[in-house]
Amino acid sequence: MKRIDLHTHTTASDGSYTPKELVRLASSLGLSAVAITDHDNIRGIEEGIKAGDKYGVEVVPGVEISVDFNIGTMHMLGYYIDYHNSTLLERLAFLQSQRDIRNTKIVKRLNDLGMEITYDEVKAVADGQVGRPHFAEILSKKGFVKDFDEAFDRFLGKGKPAYVEKGRFNPEDAIGLILNTGGIPVLAHPPYLYISNYNDLRKTISGLKSSGLMGVETYYSTYTQEQTENLIKISNELGLLITGGSDFHGKIKPDIVLGSGMNNNLNIEYTLLERIKRYLHER
């Protein structure tokens, strides 16, 4: 059976593996395909595709876009995007600028809390885009916290003293951006929306479908069995594609293994990717 992982991050965003290293790891683990889906940028795709040719791994060009949502956290995955598209590059550049604004505010909040760090220090540990995990790394290195978990639990997590929201797209704009680049928009990790009621979740996903959503991430590292079953049911009822991925970040999320998720709970078959490619071709 050919196995895949359609949700991974590299050093182009907040992962700890370069695109080449990630693809080489995928090959060593026997994966047939991986999607590189870095946060709000596509800088790792070309290196990943070249590595795929070298190591015999199919690399799906992707992205994970930050989306504004009034309850939990919404992200939109885009598969088979045209990563040379000028509009895509322009809109992602806007999100990058919003991240930069957010990051300088986080530095100020941490300083106000008595933790002397500089933005230059944070940027120095990030090979590409700066994210909260890089702040956590600096806080840990300087002894303000013992590890990543404490950094997020005490300071950087949503609702904590140093948390700052960043500019995001609304769901319709994110979906439209992916569609306009020829890609497949997929709702990432729906449980992070924090909608516990099945009917409410179905209604939300149905509304996104009316805006062009084509799929749902139904397999994921931290899902319960009930969550997976509910998402499969919703996807089938609404005629949406079923996808899945580990959300691999490397050392930043050490419990999550590429292709296998957490506690070996993922076993995503290549047939899911075949359906996506068939759907893309028919569209």
C-alpha positions as CSV (number, residue, x, y, z in Angstrom):
1,M,0.0,0.0,0.0
2,K,1.3,3.4,-1.0
3,R,1.2,5.9,1.9
4,I,1.1,9.7,1.8
5,D,1.1,12.8,4.0
6,L,-0.7,15.9,2.7
7,H,0.1,18.4,5.5
8,T,3.7,19.2,6.2
9,H,5.8,22.3,7.1
10,T,9.4,23.1,6.3
11,T,11.9,25.8,7.3
12,A,10.1,28.1,4.8
13,S,7.6,28.6,7.6
14,D,7.8,27.1,11.1
15,G,9.1,23.6,10.4
16,S,12.6,22.4,11.4
17,Y,13.4,20.5,8.2
18,T,14.4,22.1,5.0
19,P,12.2,21.1,2.0
20,K,15.0,18.8,0.8
21,E,15.4,17.2,4.2
22,L,11.7,16.7,4.6
23,V,11.4,14.9,1.2
24,R,14.5,12.8,2.0
25,L,12.8,11.8,5.3
26,A,9.6,11.0,3.5
27,S,11.6,8.7,1.1
28,S,13.3,7.0,4.1
29,L,9.9,6.3,5.7
30,G,8.5,4.8,2.5
31,L,6.0,7.6,1.7
32,S,5.0,7.9,-2.0
33,A,3.9,11.5,-1.8
34,V,3.9,14.5,0.5
35,A,2.4,18.0,0.1
36,I,4.4,20.9,1.2
37,T,1.9,23.3,2.8
38,D,3.9,26.0,4.6
39,H,2.0,28.8,6.4
40,D,1.1,31.7,4.0
41,N,4.1,31.2,1.7
42,I,5.3,28.9,-1.1
43,R,9.1,29.4,-0.8
44,G,9.8,25.8,-0.1
45,I,8.0,24.3,-3.1
46,E,10.6,24.4,-5.8
47,E,13.3,22.9,-3.6
48,G,10.9,20.2,-2.5
49,I,9.9,19.3,-6.0
50,K,13.6,19.0,-7.1
51,A,14.2,16.8,-4.0
52,G,11.2,14.7,-5.0
53,D,12.7,14.0,-8.4
54,K,16.0,12.9,-6.7
55,Y,14.5,10.7,-3.9
56,G,11.5,9.3,-5.8
57,V,8.8,11.1,-3.8
58,E,5.8,12.8,-5.5
59,V,5.7,16.4,-4.1
60,V,2.3,18.2,-4.2
61,P,2.7,22.0,-4.3
62,G,0.6,23.5,-1.6
63,V,0.0,26.2,1.0
64,E,-1.8,26.7,4.3
65,I,-3.5,30.1,4.4
66,S,-4.5,31.9,7.7
67,V,-8.2,32.6,7.7
68,D,-10.3,34.9,10.0
69,F,-12.9,33.0,12.0
70,N,-14.8,34.3,15.0
71,I,-14.6,31.2,17.3
72,G,-11.5,29.0,17.0
73,T,-8.8,28.9,14.4
74,M,-9.4,28.4,10.7
75,H,-6.8,27.5,8.1
76,M,-7.3,26.7,4.4
77,L,-5.1,24.3,2.6
78,G,-4.5,24.7,-1.1
79,Y,-3.3,21.8,-3.2
80,Y,-1.8,21.9,-6.8
81,I,-1.7,25.7,-6.7
82,D,0.1,27.6,-9.4
83,Y,2.9,28.8,-7.1
84,H,4.2,31.2,-9.8
85,N,0.8,33.1,-10.0
86,S,1.4,36.8,-9.5
87,T,-1.8,37.4,-7.6
88,L,-1.0,34.6,-5.2
89,L,2.4,35.9,-4.6
90,E,1.1,39.4,-4.0
91,R,-1.6,38.3,-1.6
92,L,0.8,36.0,0.4
93,A,3.2,39.0,0.6
94,F,0.5,40.9,2.3
95,L,0.0,38.1,4.9
96,Q,3.8,38.1,5.4
97,S,3.7,41.8,6.2
98,Q,0.9,41.2,8.7
99,R,3.0,38.5,10.4
100,D,5.9,41.0,10.6
101,I,3.7,43.6,12.3
102,R,2.3,40.9,14.7
103,N,5.9,39.7,15.5
104,T,7.1,43.2,16.5
105,K,4.1,43.5,18.9
106,I,4.9,40.1,20.4
107,V,8.5,41.3,21.1
108,K,7.1,44.4,22.9
109,R,4.7,42.4,25.0
110,L,7.4,40.0,26.0
111,N,9.7,42.9,26.9
112,D,6.9,44.5,28.9
113,L,6.6,41.2,30.8
114,G,10.2,41.4,31.8
115,M,11.8,39.1,29.1
116,E,14.6,40.9,27.3
117,I,14.6,39.6,23.7
118,T,15.0,41.3,20.4
119,Y,13.4,40.7,17.1
120,D,16.8,40.2,15.6
121,E,17.4,37.3,18.0
122,V,14.2,35.7,16.9
123,K,14.9,36.1,13.2
124,A,18.3,34.6,13.7
125,V,16.8,31.2,14.6
126,A,14.3,31.2,11.7
127,D,15.6,30.1,8.3
128,G,12.5,31.6,6.7
129,Q,9.3,33.1,8.0
130,V,9.2,34.0,11.7
131,G,6.5,32.4,13.7
132,R,5.6,31.8,17.4
133,P,7.6,28.6,17.6
134,H,10.8,30.7,17.0
135,F,9.8,33.0,19.9
136,A,9.4,29.9,22.0
137,E,12.9,28.7,21.0
138,I,14.4,32.0,22.1
139,L,12.5,32.1,25.4
140,S,13.7,28.5,26.1
141,K,17.3,29.3,25.1
142,K,17.4,32.3,27.4
143,G,15.9,30.4,30.3
144,F,12.6,32.2,30.6
145,V,10.8,28.9,30.1
146,K,11.9,25.3,30.2
147,D,10.5,24.3,26.8
148,F,8.2,25.0,23.9
149,D,5.1,23.8,25.7
150,E,5.6,26.2,28.6
151,A,6.3,29.1,26.3
152,F,2.9,28.6,24.6
153,D,1.0,27.6,27.8
154,R,2.2,30.7,29.7
155,F,2.9,33.4,27.0
156,L,2.4,32.7,23.3
157,G,-0.8,30.6,23.1
158,K,-4.1,32.2,22.1
159,G,-5.4,34.3,25.0
160,K,-2.1,34.4,26.8
161,P,-0.3,37.6,27.7
162,A,2.0,37.8,24.7
163,Y,-0.4,36.5,22.1
164,V,-1.2,38.9,19.2
165,E,-3.6,38.3,16.4
166,K,-2.3,38.8,12.9
167,G,-4.1,40.0,9.7
168,R,-5.9,37.2,7.9
169,F,-8.1,36.7,4.9
170,N,-11.8,36.0,5.3
171,P,-12.8,32.4,4.3
172,E,-14.3,33.4,0.9
173,D,-11.2,35.3,-0.1
174,A,-8.8,32.5,0.9
175,I,-10.9,29.9,-1.0
176,G,-11.2,32.2,-4.0
177,L,-7.4,32.8,-4.1
178,I,-6.7,29.1,-4.2
179,L,-9.4,28.5,-6.9
180,N,-8.0,31.3,-9.0
181,T,-4.6,29.7,-9.0
182,G,-6.1,26.4,-10.3
183,G,-5.8,24.8,-6.9
184,I,-8.0,22.6,-4.6
185,P,-9.2,24.4,-1.4
186,V,-9.5,22.1,1.6
187,L,-10.5,23.0,5.2
188,A,-7.6,22.2,7.5
189,H,-8.2,20.5,10.9
190,P,-11.9,21.4,11.4
191,P,-11.8,20.5,15.1
192,Y,-9.7,23.6,15.6
193,L,-12.8,25.6,14.8
194,Y,-14.0,24.6,18.2
195,I,-17.5,23.7,17.0
196,S,-18.5,20.7,19.1
197,N,-22.1,20.2,17.7
198,Y,-22.2,18.0,14.7
199,N,-25.0,19.9,13.0
200,D,-23.3,23.3,13.5
201,L,-20.1,21.9,12.1
202,R,-21.9,20.5,9.1
203,K,-23.6,23.8,8.6
204,T,-20.3,25.7,8.7
205,I,-18.6,23.4,6.2
206,S,-21.7,23.5,4.0
207,G,-21.4,27.3,3.9
208,L,-17.8,27.0,3.0
209,K,-18.7,24.6,0.2
210,S,-21.1,27.3,-1.2
211,S,-18.0,29.6,-1.5
212,G,-16.0,27.0,-3.4
213,L,-14.6,24.6,-0.8
214,M,-13.7,21.3,-2.3
215,G,-12.4,19.1,0.5
216,V,-12.0,18.5,4.2
217,E,-9.0,17.3,6.2
218,T,-10.6,14.2,7.7
219,Y,-7.4,12.4,8.9
220,Y,-5.1,14.3,11.2
221,S,-2.6,13.5,14.0
222,T,-4.7,14.7,17.0
223,Y,-8.2,13.6,16.0
224,T,-10.3,11.3,18.0
225,Q,-11.9,8.4,16.3
226,E,-15.3,10.1,16.7
227,Q,-14.0,13.3,15.0
228,T,-12.6,11.4,12.1
229,E,-15.9,9.5,11.6
230,N,-17.9,12.6,11.8
231,L,-15.8,14.4,9.3
232,I,-15.9,11.4,6.9
233,K,-19.7,11.5,7.2
234,I,-20.0,15.2,6.6
235,S,-17.6,15.0,3.6
236,N,-19.6,12.2,2.0
237,E,-22.9,13.9,2.7
238,L,-21.7,17.2,1.1
239,G,-19.8,15.6,-1.7
240,L,-16.4,16.9,-0.6
241,L,-13.0,15.4,-1.1
242,I,-11.4,13.6,1.8
243,T,-7.8,14.4,2.6
244,G,-5.4,13.9,5.5
245,G,-2.0,14.8,6.8
246,S,0.1,14.8,10.0
247,D,0.8,18.6,10.2
248,F,4.5,17.6,10.5
249,H,6.8,20.4,11.9
250,G,9.8,18.4,13.0
251,K,11.3,19.2,16.4
252,I,8.7,21.9,17.0
253,K,6.1,19.2,17.3
254,P,8.3,16.2,18.2
255,D,5.4,13.9,19.0
256,I,4.1,14.1,15.4
257,V,5.9,11.7,13.0
258,L,5.9,12.4,9.2
259,G,3.3,10.1,7.6
260,S,2.4,8.4,10.9
261,G,1.1,11.2,13.0
262,M,0.9,10.9,16.8
263,N,1.2,7.4,18.3
264,N,1.2,5.9,14.8
265,N,-2.5,6.8,14.3
266,L,-2.3,7.8,10.6
267,N,-2.1,5.5,7.6
268,I,-3.3,7.7,4.7
269,E,-3.5,5.8,1.4
270,Y,-2.4,7.1,-2.0
271,T,-5.9,6.5,-3.3
272,L,-7.0,9.8,-1.6
273,L,-4.5,11.7,-3.7
274,E,-5.6,9.9,-6.9
275,R,-9.1,11.2,-6.2
276,I,-7.9,14.7,-5.8
277,K,-5.9,14.5,-9.1
278,R,-8.9,13.0,-10.9
279,Y,-11.1,15.8,-9.5
280,L,-8.6,18.4,-10.6
281,H,-8.4,17.0,-14.1
282,E,-12.2,16.8,-14.4
283,R,-12.6,20.3,-13.2
